[in-house]
């Protein structure tokens, strides 16, 4: 009963989001910079959707299989850098470049996974962090010459597919982000519900017990690790289309840890919770700065207004408060609401 | 030859900073099994306290101001540690994973708060003139600041080490790192040691922040996050929960990093150190002097 209600709601949300660029425009002050159909607004929403995709790929590792990766950002960054390099150095087409980038990601994920999965828990988090940080330092210091260094790699609009070139056509970029979100959600939802997905949950709950009934935990962990890496890389390539460039910031340890915060904010162990957290943070990090022009902020002293404009301050405080109330995050809070009402009716 | 020697002094200075940050992290993880990700933020907080003292108390000469900076940073660090442990972690005892996420949230909140008030850009830290001078020994030019940092951290190491070896509190902490449930079973209140380790570790991190700010000459909000990764490397290579291991690993990491960065391609020292982290976790998970593996 509850399942149908939630899935109907989710389908409705997706349909509404898909129709947004063609529906009559409306204002959403604070959240959107312009009317809902304006290119700048769709751009903000596309970033939110892409962060939602990224958060879901993290949660299949973290919430479903119980693997804490501090280096998940590596795969997202690879999805940014690999196509950017291929397009700039060899003038490849966008789709070819993304296809090869996904294959490269999968191969590298096998390699990193085989090494990192020799350990579990915090040790696994540290090894994955080491790989991601090594890539970050490579991209930032650029000793190899083609990774752009501090400036990053800019992708000129002309090298993107025609639909995504003009800023006025932001609705196509927005639809791309939404389509990839639905694709990633669909794949993850299908996998989590499959027989393999049951094993992932078993591995999360008690790896030793799963082993004792003949299920090799490491093999299943590797499977999820590769799946999550490839899908995160795909999300990265969408982000490349939106921001038209790869920057080493997106491979930094800070961003790696932010992904964990996004997922914990939305609610770990539920795909829609992770997506919610990613979306909220993706939009907030672009929009909180703009709040400084509102009256409320201009009257506040700078030591109050300053931190409130910092998206990382907001997510940090929110997660601390949520962890003290419920480890289930926003999704956990939302799930409690209908149940409360029911018990109130009964009581 | 002369460059190599002054590089050694500089490396030891960096090792001192790593030690001040890592020793608290190591004891907290060893005893409480909490990866305290807010440790870097406390470190940055210490640096900002020093900035505040150096810039505001202009009536005093620079050297006393620096001394006050260290004392103030230690007090602020200790208070921060006390608050984190008593207010946030005590409410979630027994759930070390949630505790880690809590400290991560705090880390981002504190760092962003500093950035929101004082800006993201590095701010120059005023220092006494002797600090910036160089001492010439033979044909080597040694920066006084580096010598000071290395000596300071060495004294801190001896103090922390003797506290852990000679005092009864240290005994309980060492026993707790080895087998916490046994210590509890003997009727000793480990929760007191939790607070103690947090206060001590955070005070050292606060002082470390001042040292780091003087090492780089500037203060910025991301000071702690940048160093925290190298502190992870130090505690894992050294072995969790050991003061000696942390000190030894801090020297090894800092020397290797500085020499490779100087003689090798730019940034190669950082990358090799990062690779070393993965290698140690995989090949010798208990580190150089540790007794327990990281899990």
Interface residues (C-beta under 8 A of the other chain):
Chain A: X115 X116 X118 X119 X120 X121 X122 X123 X126 X127 X129 X130 X131 X133 X134 X137 X138 X140 X141 X143 X253 X254 X257 X258 X260 X261 X264 X302 X303 X306 X307 X308 X309 X310 X311 X312 X313 X315 X316 X317 X318 X319 X320 X323 X324 X327
Chain B: X35 X37 X88 X91 X92 X95 X98 X101 X102 X104 X105 X106 X107 X108 X109 X110 X111 X112 X113 X115 X116 X117 X222 X225 X229 X232 X236 X265 X266 X267 X268 X270 X271 X274 X275 X277 X278 X281 X282 X285 X293 X294 X295
